[in-house]
Amino acid sequence: MTTKQIRTSPRFGFRHGIAVGSVLLLLTGCLTGGSDGGAQPLEDALASHVHGVGVNPAGGVVYLATHDGLYTVDGPTARRLGPAIDLMGFAVAGPGRFLASGHPSPQTGLPDPAGLLESTDGGATWRSLSRQGISDFHALAASGSTVIGFDSTLVRSGDGKTWETLDAGFVPFALAISPSGQTVLGTTADGVQRSSDGGSTWALVTPPVLLLVDFVDETTAVGVAPDGQVQISRDAGLTWTSESRLDGEPEAMTALWGEEGAVRVVAVTSTGLHELTIG
């Protein structure tokens, strides 16, 4: 296991609890873009609370979904894409395809909340899929055509347009869905909630208590506890093993396969942007 801190940034004010807590917008049926924000120090992007982290499978670029909009990371700099929107929910659904939700700034003239948004060009432009003016998904996960979100109610969609309510009985801070769409994990104050039927039924897995969670493949998942402890599961969330610890209070995380079969974890904490690998 190796750890690399990409950039340290002093943070302020925000403290995670496990409570509900990632990006752009549009009028129904249209595409919306925004001016390129220009390169700026990465610290500036990190100073705006980060709700989500993603890595685009097309090219491997790291994205930050923040209170001020979507940023791409290039070493010590970041560049904002599109308009300034508070991106509360963010999910990478495939190469160049992102899903998001949040609150558009008043200057955009768009309904608040933004509902479910989709970009198929790596965040350059967005279109509204559904629930505009209705939903602000604070937790969002996607795999292929399957989307699961939480906006005070846990809901599922097979196309991002029509939705069904899931009888979950818990409030997730973060959601993750396996590539097949069959296994879904939700982090709660009581432990990890796990579904093996796409979210229709759930069972509590304890321990550990995790704040953040993501799937690497169908059976490998990574979680981060509120104290920064990094956990890995090799059986789709049934059991977990402690691997490392992140410096600072966790805010957002994603996990994927890295080089030579190692798991790559990209995370934002109160001390900055970090990468670590788990062999």
N, C-alpha and C positions, 0 to 999 in steps of 0.2 A: 504494500500500500504506500503510495506517495501522495504528498499534499503540496499544492502550489497556491499561493495567494497572488491573484492577478493584480489586484490594486486594493490598497487600504484607504478607507475614507471615514473620517469622523462622522458619527451619526447623532441623532438627537431625538428625544421625545417618545418614540414609539416603543411599546413593549407588547410582545406577543402573549396572548392568552389563548387557550383553545376556545375560540368563539368564531362566529362567521366573519370572516374577513376576506381580474387582472386585466379593446382596447381600441377600438375605433369604430367608424360609424357610416350611416347612410340613409337616404330616403328609400323607401321600399322600391325594389326593382331597378335601382340605379347603382352606379359605382362611384365611390368617393375616394379621393386621394388627398394630398396635402403637400405643401412645399417641404423640400428637404431641409431639415433644421440645421445642417452644417455640422462639421466635426467640432467636438468640444471635449474637454477633459472628462474621463470616465467618472471622476468624483462628482461632477455636476449631475450626471444621470442617476448616480447612486444616492445623491442627496434627496431626490424625490423618491418617496417610499416605493419599493419594488414589490409588486404583487405577484409577478410570475417570471419565470426564466424558461427559455426554450432554445433548442438547437435545431436549426433547419437541416434536415437530412440532405437537402440539395446544397452542398457547399460547406456545411458545418459551421455556419455563422451563428454566434450566440445572440439571442434577443432578450431584452429586458422590457417587461410590461410594467409601466410605472404609473404613478399618480398623474404625470404630465404627458403620457403617451408612450409610444413604442420606440425603442432604441435598438440599434445594432451596435455590437462591441467589436472594436478593432484595436487590440492591444491596450494602450493607455488612453484611447479616445472612444467616444460614442457618438452616434449620429441618429437624430430623431427622424422617424418616418411618419408622414401624415400629420393630422391636426392634433392639438393638445387635448387629450381625453384621459380621464381617470380610468385606467384599464383594470377592472376588478377581477375579471376572469380571463384566462388565456390558456390556449391549448394548441400544440402543434399536432395537426391531424395527418400530416404527410409531407412529402417534399414540396416546399413552397406553399403549402395550404395550412392556414391558421384559422382558428375560431376564437372569438373574444366576446366580452361583454363589459359594460361599464357606464360611466356618466360623461357625455360630451360636454365640453365647455360651452357657456352661453353664446360665445361668438360663432359657433357652428350653426346655430339655429335648428339643431336637430332635437328630436324628442328625447327626453330623459325619463327612464333609463333607455339604453340603446338596444336592449334585447340581445339576440344572438347575431353576431356579425361574422362574415367569412371573407378571407383574403385567399386568392389562389396565385398570387404573384409575390409571395414573400413579404407581405405587409405594405406594399406600395399603394394598393387600392383595396377598398373594402365594399361589401354589399350587405344589406340587411337580409337575413334569412327568415326571421320570425320574431314575434313577441316584442316588437318595437313599442316603447312606451309602457311596457308591462313588466319585463324581467330585467333584473340586475344580478347576473350569476356571479356570486362570490366564490363559488367552487365550480370548476368546469373540467371535464375530461372527455377525450374523443379517441376513437379508434375506427378507421375506415369511415363508414357512414353512421356509426353509432355515437350518440352524444348523450352524456349524463351531466346534469347541472343542478345546482342548489340555489334557489332564490327565495328562501324561507320554506320552500317545498322541494323535495327531491323529485326530479322529472327526467324522463328518458325519451329520446327521439331516434328514429331510424333514418331520418333524412334532414334533420335540422329545421323542419317546418311544422310537422305535426308531433304532438307531445302526449305522453301518458304520465300520470302521477304514480310514483312508487311508494308503497307502504313501508317506510323505513323506520320511523320512530326514533330518529336521532338527528343531531345537527352536525354535519361534517365541516371541518375546517378545510380539508383538501380531499380531492377525489383522484383516483387513478384507475385506468381500465386497461386490461391486457390486450395484445394485438388482435386476438380473436373476438374480443368483446364479451367473452364469457365470464371472466373474473373481474370483479370491481372491488376496490378497497376505499374505505373512507376513514379519515382520522377523527377521533373524538377524544374528549376528556377521560373517557372510561377505557379506551383501548382502540384497537383497529377493528372496524366493522368490515366484514368480508362477505361477498356474494359470489356464488359459483354459477349463477344462472342469469347473468347480465343485469343484476340489480333487482330482480323480482323478490327474492328472499335474502335475509341477512343473518349472520351469526357473529357474535363478538369474539375477537381473538385477544387474549390477554396473557402475559404482557406482550409487547411493551406499549406504553403510551407514546404515540408519534404525533408530530405536528404536520410534517410534510411527507409525501409519498409519491413514488413514480414507478412504472414498470419499465424494465429494460427489454424483456422478452416475455414469452408466455408464462414462464415459471420464475423468473428472476425479478425481484423488486427491491427498491432502496427506500428507506425511510429515515427521517431526521427527527429526533426527539426535541422537546422544547429547550433542553440544555445543550443542544448541538451534537449530541451523540448520534453517530451515523450507524444505522442498522441495515443488514442485508438479509433477504429471504430468498431461498433457492427452491421453495415449494409454493410459490404464488401466494405468499402472505400468511401461510399457516404457522410457520415458526420463523424466528428472527435471531440473528447473531450480531453482536456489537463488533464494529470494525475500526472506527476512528472517532474523532470529535472535531467539529468545526469550531473555530474561534469566533465568539460573538453570538448574538441572539438570531436564530434562523428567521428568514423572511420568505425565501422562495428557493426552489430546487428543481432540477431535472436530472435524470440519469439515462445513460445510453451506453452502448458498447463502444469501447475505445480501441486502442491498438493492442495487438497480440492477445486478444481475448480478455482484456481487463475491462472492468466496469468503470466508466467515466462519470463522475458526479460534478455538476456545475451548480454552485449555490451562492446565494447572497445572504450575508448576515449583517449585523450592526457594525461589523468591522470592515466590510468590503465584499468584493467578488472573489470567490475561491474555486479552485478545481482540485479534486483528488481522484486517485485511481485505486480500485480494489481488485487485486489479482485473483 
